[in-house]
């Protein structure tokens, strides 16, 4: 099997690769979004704690 | 073992334990997914009927299985929260919703892309497709309901009740291909006889299914840990964790 054949997927390349592409986007987004949110929340909570200690 | 579960329900222990678990689950997910993709896309032969288009299955089927599995986790942890008022169960239930919605979305979209070349249409209003679409609406409804009630305890109880009522949809999805005439093909793996799928396709499918499962648990834990900190940030362990 050549690389071109692999990409072509017997003529179904556009269907197969668009499916895998969408899956990649959804799976990566579900890793990145919670990690970013974790960082943001930690920063905000730390700020809240500092303000609580000061008041 | 019960002692371990009891300990796991304590927020501090859960927070420390899950940190290590996420690391190992991430590694397992990468290994499973890499081998599953290689075997599914490169090694497995084309299907005699569907040619190479069937390779969409390696995403579509695990995503569809997860869409139902995650719903059950969400409903059961919701019930645990309703009955025993375990905060951690509520946090897990809440963290399930966006992930389950993502898997359902993925199952619907990849199914649609698979349906176009095989059935000649992107969408039909048949039992399997419609009940899976209802599942997506249940997830979205769960999230909307939670967001619309300001009091966190009330929100968690209302959402748990909605999740439990929605469980009725799960057997409908599973048996839809048997109960009704549908374009969707019947089950080839989850039936009582021997699976009617060749080993060269079954193994990558199972690898991908396990990869999706470990992926789900690891991402679920990340969400759960964050929400745990938000709810517990006044306690001493959370303060220590935050000032690290």
HADDOCK unambig.tbl for C-alpha pairs under 7 A between the chains (distance, minus, plus):
assign (segid A and resid 9 and name CA) (segid B and resid 52 and name CA) 5.49 0.50 0.50
assign (segid A and resid 10 and name CA) (segid B and resid 52 and name CA) 5.93 0.50 0.50
assign (segid A and resid 12 and name CA) (segid B and resid 52 and name CA) 6.48 0.50 0.50
assign (segid A and resid 12 and name CA) (segid B and resid 53 and name CA) 5.60 0.50 0.50
assign (segid A and resid 15 and name CA) (segid B and resid 113 and name CA) 5.93 0.50 0.50
assign (segid A and resid 15 and name CA) (segid B and resid 114 and name CA) 6.80 0.50 0.50
assign (segid A and resid 16 and name CA) (segid B and resid 53 and name CA) 6.19 0.50 0.50
assign (segid A and resid 16 and name CA) (segid B and resid 55 and name CA) 6.74 0.50 0.50
assign (segid A and resid 16 and name CA) (segid B and resid 56 and name CA) 5.64 0.50 0.50
assign (segid A and resid 19 and name CA) (segid B and resid 56 and name CA) 6.52 0.50 0.50
assign (segid A and resid 19 and name CA) (segid B and resid 110 and name CA) 5.31 0.50 0.50
assign (segid A and resid 19 and name CA) (segid B and resid 113 and name CA) 6.82 0.50 0.50
assign (segid A and resid 23 and name CA) (segid B and resid 106 and name CA) 6.50 0.50 0.50
assign (segid A and resid 26 and name CA) (segid B and resid 102 and name CA) 6.82 0.50 0.50
assign (segid A and resid 31 and name CA) (segid B and resid 219 and name CA) 6.22 0.50 0.50
assign (segid A and resid 34 and name CA) (segid B and resid 222 and name CA) 6.56 0.50 0.50
assign (segid A and resid 34 and name CA) (segid B and resid 223 and name CA) 5.79 0.50 0.50
assign (segid A and resid 38 and name CA) (segid B and resid 226 and name CA) 5.37 0.50 0.50
assign (segid A and resid 42 and name CA) (segid B and resid 242 and name CA) 6.44 0.50 0.50
assign (segid A and resid 45 and name CA) (segid B and resid 233 and name CA) 6.89 0.50 0.50
assign (segid A and resid 46 and name CA) (segid B and resid 242 and name CA) 6.24 0.50 0.50
